[in-house]
Amino acid sequence: MGIGGKNLWGVTEMFENVNIRSSVPVYLQIENVVQFAVASGKLKPGDQLPSMLELSEKLGLNPNTVAKSYRDLEVMGVVYTRRGMGVYINKGVEAKCKETCRKRTIARLHEVVSEAKAAGMAAREIKEVCEESFSSTAGPYAPTPDSLLALARPKKR
């Protein structure tokens, strides 16, 4: 159990969509997963993150990759380390994580929508993709669901 009472098994499971085949570097995926969880309230101040060794073994990663993520999160002020005890979510970071996640997401959405418009997609097609994506249960770094990929195929008339 973490200091905030969160079962570490549940915390470890939130990393299940870290994907070594993603275009997003793994260390950044780990950082983002933690920030997303804080922003959404899934992680609370005082909750303990899995140990570097535990997470690296679960994800099949070099422990240095997890260590880099945890160091970056500490520099950002999202987590703190208690030597010999573990890594914990800091107090008062929820609003900062929400704002950071929202800004990053809005910027990426703007970029993707602009690309879609440049490729000739109509507003209704973009909305359809957004709605299908929103209803999907796939995590942020999971492979694109077939139901979304099917929207790329030309419609039969």
C-alpha positions in Angstrom: 0.0 0.0 0.0 1.1 3.6 -0.7 1.0 6.3 1.9 -2.3 7.5 0.4 -3.7 4.0 0.7 -3.6 3.1 -3.0 -3.0 -0.6 -3.7 0.2 -0.8 -5.6 -1.2 -3.5 -7.9 -3.8 -1.0 -9.2 -1.1 1.6 -9.7 1.1 -0.8 -11.6 -1.8 -1.8 -13.9 -2.2 1.8 -15.1 1.0 1.3 -17.0 -0.3 -1.6 -19.1 -0.6 0.5 -22.3 3.0 1.6 -22.3 4.0 0.5 -25.8 7.6 0.0 -26.9 6.4 0.2 -30.6 4.8 3.7 -30.1 6.4 6.7 -31.7 6.4 8.3 -28.2 9.6 7.4 -26.3 8.9 4.9 -23.5 10.3 7.2 -20.7 7.9 9.9 -21.9 4.9 7.5 -21.9 5.6 6.6 -18.3 5.8 10.3 -17.4 2.6 11.0 -19.2 0.7 8.0 -17.7 1.6 9.4 -14.2 0.5 12.9 -15.1 -2.7 11.7 -16.8 -3.5 9.6 -13.6 -3.0 12.6 -11.4 -5.0 14.9 -13.7 -7.9 12.5 -13.7 -7.8 11.8 -10.0 -6.8 8.2 -10.3 -3.6 9.0 -8.4 -3.8 11.2 -5.3 -1.2 13.0 -3.3 0.7 10.5 -1.2 0.0 7.5 -3.5 3.1 5.4 -4.1 4.4 4.5 -7.5 5.8 1.1 -8.2 9.5 0.7 -7.6 11.8 1.3 -10.5 12.7 -2.4 -10.5 9.1 -3.6 -10.3 7.9 -1.4 -13.1 10.9 -2.2 -15.3 10.4 -5.9 -14.9 6.6 -5.6 -15.5 7.2 -3.7 -18.7 10.3 -5.5 -19.8 12.4 -2.3 -19.8 15.8 -1.4 -18.7 15.5 0.0 -15.1 17.4 3.1 -16.3 14.4 4.0 -18.5 12.0 4.0 -15.5 14.7 5.8 -13.4 14.8 8.6 -16.0 11.0 9.0 -16.0 10.9 9.2 -12.2 13.8 11.7 -12.1 12.0 13.9 -14.7 8.7 13.7 -12.8 10.6 14.7 -9.6 12.2 17.7 -11.4 8.7 18.7 -12.6 7.5 18.5 -9.0 5.0 15.8 -9.7 6.6 13.2 -7.4 9.0 13.1 -4.5 11.3 10.3 -3.4 11.7 9.0 0.1 15.1 7.3 0.2 14.7 3.6 0.8 10.9 4.0 0.9 9.8 4.8 -2.7 8.4 7.4 -5.0 5.2 9.2 -4.1 2.8 11.7 -5.7 3.4 15.3 -4.4 0.7 17.4 -2.7 -0.9 20.2 -4.7 0.1 19.0 -8.2 -3.4 18.1 -9.4 -4.2 21.5 -11.0 -0.7 21.7 -12.6 -1.1 18.2 -14.1 -4.6 19.0 -15.4 -3.4 22.2 -17.1 -0.3 20.5 -18.5 -2.3 17.6 -19.9 -5.0 19.8 -21.3 -2.5 22.2 -23.0 -0.5 19.3 -24.5 -3.7 17.5 -25.7 -5.2 20.6 -27.2 -2.0 21.4 -29.1 -1.8 17.8 -30.4 -5.5 17.9 -31.4 -5.0 21.2 -33.2 -2.1 19.7 -35.1 -4.0 16.5 -36.1 -7.1 18.4 -37.1 -5.0 20.8 -39.2 -3.4 17.8 -40.9 -6.8 16.2 -41.5 -8.1 19.4 -43.1 -4.9 19.6 -45.2 -5.5 16.0 -46.4 -9.1 17.0 -47.5 -11.1 15.4 -44.6 -14.4 17.1 -44.0 -15.4 18.3 -40.6 -18.0 15.5 -40.2 -15.3 12.9 -40.9 -13.0 14.4 -38.3 -15.9 14.5 -35.8 -16.7 10.8 -36.6 -13.1 9.8 -35.9 -13.1 11.8 -32.7 -16.4 10.3 -31.5 -15.2 6.8 -32.3 -11.9 7.4 -30.6 -13.6 8.8 -27.5 -15.8 5.8 -27.2 -12.9 3.4 -27.5 -11.5 1.7 -24.4 -7.9 1.7 -25.9 -5.4 3.5 -23.8 -3.2 6.4 -25.0 -0.3 4.3 -26.4 -2.3 1.2 -27.4 -2.4 0.3 -31.1 -5.1 2.0 -33.0 -8.4 0.0 -32.8 -9.6 -1.7 -36.0 -12.9 0.2 -35.7 -10.9 3.5 -36.1 -8.7 2.2 -38.9 -11.9 1.1 -40.8 -12.9 4.8 -41.0 -9.8 5.4 -43.3 -11.3 3.2 -46.0 -13.2 4.9 -48.7 -17.0 4.7 -48.2 -18.9 2.7 -50.8 -21.5 4.7 -52.7 
